[in-house]
Amino acid sequence: MPLSSPESAADAAYRKLRQMLSCGELVPGQRLSQSRLGRQIGCSPMPVVEAMRRLESDGLLVKQARKQARVRRLSEQDLEGLYLLREAIETVTARLAARRSTPEETRAIQGLAQDYERLREERLETGEADVAIHRHIAECARCPLLKEELDRLMLIDQTAGRSLELREDREGHPHSHRALVQAIVDHDADSAEYFMKKHIQDGHAEVRRFLAAQSVRPRRSRRASRDEA
Ligand SMILES: [Zn+2]
């Protein structure tokens, strides 16, 4: 994309850096150099500075005085806050989606849930497919502010998931998607809210079990501390 003005260049840099966080090209704890990031994404340092400032206010980067920004590494308390926020937002998006989704949209949710289950049966990566279901439900809720906030939280969740080496091969996960999706298809708002709440709480419980069972060993932590972007 051509970077024609400082403002649009900052937008492009912001989108590109979010993409790099989402796909794991930038990992939790990694130190970020503005000039090197600028070279990587093909723009001058100023738009990168602006994009990094926005990512800091999104909660994705942290910066201490006089130090380089780093990709945020979540504490156990941060994860609790993340899941509580997701629960608050997504019980509402599920309720609204059950009320407002069109037949075409409910078919799309069913298709995304099938994609997720197929990937899981084939023991392939399901993280992106899971995010797609939750984002589509938020889209069907027709409340842009909720969707924007959820996008931010999902990006933090994806990054945190990688840092904890979480796996999506949990037994209860696809079943709770199925009940949730069926409730939306049936336009049953109470059940949609109930099953979404359960789904998010199950996810949080799994993270807590994981943290209790293992010492937290961020994936590629050695590489992250060695390599700067
Ligand atoms: Zn899910």
Residues whose N, C-alpha, C, O or C-beta is under 5 A from the ligand:
A	BS01	ZN	D130
